[in-house]
């Protein structure tokens, strides 16, 4: 039988798989990705981009951080990763082998959501991507704002995610996320980032921000960097759906179903599971209405504008949100 020799990018184990294998899993470390050189018997080695494509047109990185032992730990992160994984498998037909999960519950140290592991996972997500690919980055964890030092933020602050080891290794800034998963995106490929954290409105530094009201009227705002830095793709479409605006906080709550969950993630999954087909406008309005109803019932508005959670839509390219169907 014709075969490929594969070198695992995580543990460097060399192993053999059938030439017609639809997915790869390292027998040593069980890594989903095998990002080394692939060599067909008696044939020259393939390029790395060809190997990444062995996982098909759909790939996802799901990252949920609880910050165990911290004063501000999050209870719903692992539950939400499980819900998002189920949605991708059942609703959008992602192959199991193409979903990389990072949580503190993983037995493999390379699946713990440290700064280094998150960087590596995001690199795997976009490496070798091509036209027709659907890529997903889901993050539920703490977000923060830090002073912008390179002049690319309209409000003077960078948004950032906090890896589990942020106290020693530091944050991951939106500038880094843009460079790692937005800039390399080729024409014809689509990236969706679902970001369930505080201060997450422009988490990927995408330059088109959609402002939509409760009557479904919308407009795109230009958030191009003041310093002229390029924040776009190589022709691909990058879209982010985030829990709230850059100046707002998001909820980790039991208010929706009695189980700790991120407000955005719970309603995102519920909306898509219950509807056969939705537009981006329908999805964003559903998220805002569902979350807004619970906030109103709990009278959270009394805490001021920062406590109001309004999910946001940003994109590398403007599009008509009422006619464009949401899919992953």
C-alpha positions, -999 to +999 in steps of 0.1 A: +000+000+000+013+035-009+022+055+022+035+088+035+062+093+061+052+121+085+072+140+111+050+153+140+056+190+146+050+186+183+071+157+193+091+151+161+081+114+159+084+099+124+055+076+115+038+061+085+002+068+073-017+055+042-014+078+012-052+083+011-055+091+048-081+119+054-067+129+088-035+124+108-029+118+145+005+112+160+007+078+177+032+091+202+017+124+214-018+122+198-013+156+183-039+166+157-014+183+136+016+167+119+034+197+105+067+184+094+078+172+059+056+146+042+075+122+019+057+099-005+076+067-011+102+072-038+090+108-044+104+142-034+091+157-002+059+178-003+059+214+008+047+223+043+016+240+029+005+208+012+008+189+045-013+213+064-040+208+038-042+171+047-068+182+074-093+193+048-109+226+044-120+231+080-098+237+110-104+251+145-086+261+176-108+262+208-092+279+238-109+281+272-091+293+303-104+290+339-073+305+357-075+279+385-064+293+418-067+329+407-090+353+426-109+361+393-112+325+380-138+317+353-161+288+358-176+284+324-146+281+301-144+243+298-182+240+295-181+265+266-153+248+248-173+216+249-204+233+236-184+250+208-168+217+198-202+200+196-215+228+174-186+225+150-189+187+148-227+184+145-238+216+128-209+225+106-194+191+100-158+198+112-137+166+113-128+157+149-091+155+140-092+191+127-102+206+161-074+215+185-085+221+221-065+241+247-078+240+283-062+234+317-080+201+318-058+186+290-034+158+300-009+168+273+012+198+285+012+210+249-026+215+251-024+237+282-033+273+271+001+289+279+013+318+258+037+296+239+011+269+232-015+294+220+010+309+196+018+275+182-018+265+179-027+297+160+003+291+137-010+256+130-045+270+123-035+292+094-004+274+081-009+262+046-044+276+044-058+281+009-089+291-010-120+273+003-107+268+038-129+277+068-108+285+100-122+291+135-105+306+165-126+304+197-114+321+229-130+323+263-108+338+290-098+371+304-092+401+282-076+434+291-065+467+277-030+481+278-016+514+266-008+514+228+028+523+221+030+521+183+001+545+173-022+519+156-052+523+180-078+550+176-086+549+213-050+547+224-053+511+239-044+477+226-067+448+235-051+416+247-059+381+258-045+366+290-029+331+287-029+310+318+007+320+324+003+357+317+017+367+351+051+354+341+050+353+303+028+383+295-003+390+275-009+383+238-018+417+221-043+422+193-013+433+172+002+398+176-031+381+168-035+402+136+000+392+125-004+355+132-039+347+119-052+377+099-022+388+078-014+353+063-050+346+052-050+339+015-077+349-010-107+325-008-101+315+028-123+326+056-114+330+093-140+334+121-129+344+155-154+341+183-140+360+213-158+357+246-139+381+269-140+416+283-128+446+262-129+424+230-146+446+204-116+450+181-097+420+193-081+412+159-075+448+149-098+444+119-104+477+102-142+475+095-164+477+126-202+471+121-225+493+142-260+479+143-290+491+163-320+471+175-340+481+144-314+463+123-300+494+107-263+492+104-232+510+091-196+501+088-170+523+106-135+527+093-110+518+121-079+520+100-048+526+122-038+562+126-001+553+119-010+537+085-001+502+096-016+474+073-040+452+093-056+433+064-053+399+049-037+385+017-071+386+002-090+363+026-120+372+047-114+376+085-145+381+107-147+385+144-177+382+167-169+394+201-187+395+234-187+433+239-172+466+228-137+476+237-148+496+267-173+470+280-170+439+302-185+404+294-204+380+317-194+346+330-227+337+345-253+311+355-282+334+346-291+316+313-293+279+322-281+276+358-247+263+346-216+286+345-212+299+309-200+328+289-229+349+279-217+353+243-209+316+238-241+302+253-263+324+231-241+320+200-245+282+203-282+283+211-290+307+182-272+285+156-285+252+170-321+264+169-320+280+134-315+262+101-302+293+084-293+328+097-278+359+083-251+378+101-277+405+109-301+379+124-272+364+145-260+397+159-295+409+167-303+376+184-271+378+205-279+413+216-315+407+223-309+375+243-281+390+264-299+424+268-330+407+281-311+389+309-292+421+317-324+440+320-340+414+342-310+416+365-311+454+364-274+455+355-278+489+338-276+504+372-239+498+371-233+522+342-224+519+305-194+496+312-217+469+325-238+468+293-227+439+271-232+445+234-217+418+211-197+433+182-190+423+146-158+433+128-144+423+095-114+427+071-139+435+043-173+452+044-203+431+033-241+432+034-250+416+067-287+410+060-281+389+028-249+371+038-256+338+054-235+329+085-217+296+081-184+280+093 
